[in-house]
Amino acid sequence: MRRIRGGLGAWSDGDLEGALENLRPEIEFVTSGVFLGVEPVYHGHEGFRQFWHDFRDTWEQIRVEIRDIVEGEQRHYAVVGQFHAMGRDGIGVERPVGMVFVATADDGAVAGFLTWTTAGDRTAEITWMAVRADLRGSGIGTELVAELVDRLPAGTRSLLVKTVSDRDGDPGAEYSQTRGFYLARGFSPVAELDIWGPENPCQELARPISR
Ligand SMILES: CC(C)(COP(=O)(O)OP(=O)(O)OC[C@H]1O[C@@H](n2cnc3c(N)ncnc32)[C@H](O)[C@@H]1OP(=O)(O)O)[C@@H](O)C(=O)NCCC(=O)NCCS
């Protein structure tokens, strides 16, 4: 919990050195592809410094306000917050943001996380998700999605996620594994979108939520 507060606090305070304290030197930072001017992958602390500038310099102000952190069973943590941002053009962005973290048993480091937001009253969307590279394939991604489904607001009927599509050819093993992961967790393709530029065809998947 201390690491989560520290990492999010450093991000909100614009404290790059504080953010780096929470990141392993060999971090591979894979971005969502949603933001223009941001590379798909950044490596190590130097890469993260570059990401920090590439991403933050386009914003006048950017902050995540933590409203609640709940500790669940088996080292699961759920965060509810609000994303506040102001672009250099003066346009403000306000979004509810949720996060789920799974920590490792030995040193409590973050093993995987996802971020999500609401899209209307009955729909939620996973906006970003990653598991530490050396721990992939051991069930952490499945735990993250299950924890989120348990914590979705009452009345939520569907959960969306976007990933890179294979409609223009195979984009690489990592993406087919990711799509396989979502298909095996109950998601089905619902739309092909052109929102990430011609090099990143986007597929939207959805999973019904019934509780
Ligand atoms: C996709 C991802 C979040 C899945 O998490 P995970 O902890 O590896 O998944 P689990 O262990 O719960 O589930 C394993 C399943 O996911 C699939 N999978 C996806 N990527 C995998 C990887 N790199 N290694 C092993 N399995 C992977 C496997 O096909 C496996 O299927 P199975 O259960 O039928 O054997 C994770 O692999 C990851 O971080 N990938 C890179 C980043 C990414 O693509 N993020 C999503 C887009 S924003």
The ligand as a MOL file (V3000), in Angstrom:
LIG
                    3D

  0  0  0     0  0            999 V3000
M  V30 BEGIN CTAB
M  V30 COUNTS 48 50 0 0 0
M  V30 BEGIN ATOM
M  V30 1 C -1.6390 -9.9760 -21.1270 0
M  V30 2 C -1.1870 -10.0880 -19.6780 0
M  V30 3 C -1.7050 -8.9020 -18.8740 0
M  V30 4 C -1.7560 -11.3980 -19.0870 0
M  V30 5 O -1.3500 -11.5460 -17.7230 0
M  V30 6 P -0.7260 -12.9280 -17.2120 0
M  V30 7 O -0.5190 -12.8310 -15.7480 0
M  V30 8 O 0.4510 -13.2880 -18.0430 0
M  V30 9 O -1.9520 -13.9320 -17.5290 0
M  V30 10 P -2.3790 -15.2520 -16.7590 0
M  V30 11 O -1.1700 -15.9220 -16.2310 0
M  V30 12 O -3.4730 -14.9650 -15.8070 0
M  V30 13 O -3.0480 -16.0520 -17.9290 0
M  V30 14 C -2.2220 -16.7580 -18.8160 0
M  V30 15 C -2.8730 -16.7560 -20.1550 0
M  V30 16 O -2.5740 -15.4990 -20.8070 0
M  V30 17 C -1.9280 -15.7180 -22.0340 0
M  V30 18 N -0.7110 -14.8880 -22.0710 0
M  V30 19 C -0.6810 -13.6370 -22.5790 0
M  V30 20 N 0.5470 -13.1530 -22.5410 0
M  V30 21 C 1.3300 -14.1070 -21.9630 0
M  V30 22 C 2.7280 -14.1800 -21.6500 0
M  V30 23 N 3.5710 -13.1930 -21.9760 0
M  V30 24 N 3.2020 -15.2890 -21.0370 0
M  V30 25 C 2.3660 -16.3140 -20.7530 0
M  V30 26 N 1.0450 -16.3050 -21.0280 0
M  V30 27 C 0.5230 -15.2010 -21.6310 0
M  V30 28 C -1.5990 -17.1850 -22.1780 0
M  V30 29 O -2.1000 -17.5520 -23.4390 0
M  V30 30 C -2.3200 -17.8720 -21.0240 0
M  V30 31 O -3.3940 -18.5820 -21.5280 0
M  V30 32 P -3.9060 -19.9440 -20.8120 0
M  V30 33 O -4.4670 -19.5480 -19.4930 0
M  V30 34 O -4.9340 -20.4480 -21.7620 0
M  V30 35 O -2.6790 -20.7920 -20.6970 0
M  V30 36 C 0.3710 -10.1460 -19.5390 0
M  V30 37 O 0.8650 -11.2550 -20.2370 0
M  V30 38 C 1.0980 -8.8780 -20.0020 0
M  V30 39 O 1.3990 -8.0020 -19.1860 0
M  V30 40 N 1.4120 -8.7550 -21.3140 0
M  V30 41 C 2.1320 -7.5990 -21.8430 0
M  V30 42 C 1.3740 -6.2810 -21.7500 0
M  V30 43 C 0.0200 -6.3210 -22.4320 0
M  V30 44 O -0.1070 -6.8730 -23.5050 0
M  V30 45 N -0.9920 -5.7300 -21.7820 0
M  V30 46 C -2.3700 -5.7160 -22.2460 0
M  V30 47 C -2.6680 -4.6000 -23.2040 0
M  V30 48 S -2.8510 -2.9990 -22.4800 0
M  V30 END ATOM
M  V30 BEGIN BOND
M  V30 1 1 1 2
M  V30 2 1 2 3
M  V30 3 1 2 4
M  V30 4 1 2 36
M  V30 5 1 4 5
M  V30 6 1 5 6
M  V30 7 2 6 7
M  V30 8 1 6 8
M  V30 9 1 6 9
M  V30 10 1 9 10
M  V30 11 2 10 11
M  V30 12 1 10 12
M  V30 13 1 10 13
M  V30 14 1 13 14
M  V30 15 1 14 15
M  V30 16 1 15 16
M  V30 17 1 15 30
M  V30 18 1 16 17
M  V30 19 1 17 18
M  V30 20 1 17 28
M  V30 21 1 18 19
M  V30 22 1 18 27
M  V30 23 2 19 20
M  V30 24 1 20 21
M  V30 25 1 21 22
M  V30 26 2 21 27
M  V30 27 1 22 23
M  V30 28 2 22 24
M  V30 29 1 24 25
M  V30 30 2 25 26
M  V30 31 1 26 27
M  V30 32 1 28 29
M  V30 33 1 28 30
M  V30 34 1 30 31
M  V30 35 1 31 32
M  V30 36 2 32 33
M  V30 37 1 32 34
M  V30 38 1 32 35
M  V30 39 1 36 37
M  V30 40 1 36 38
M  V30 41 2 38 39
M  V30 42 1 38 40
M  V30 43 1 40 41
M  V30 44 1 41 42
M  V30 45 1 42 43
M  V30 46 2 43 44
M  V30 47 1 43 45
M  V30 48 1 45 46
M  V30 49 1 46 47
M  V30 50 1 47 48
M  V30 END BOND
M  V30 END CTAB
M  END
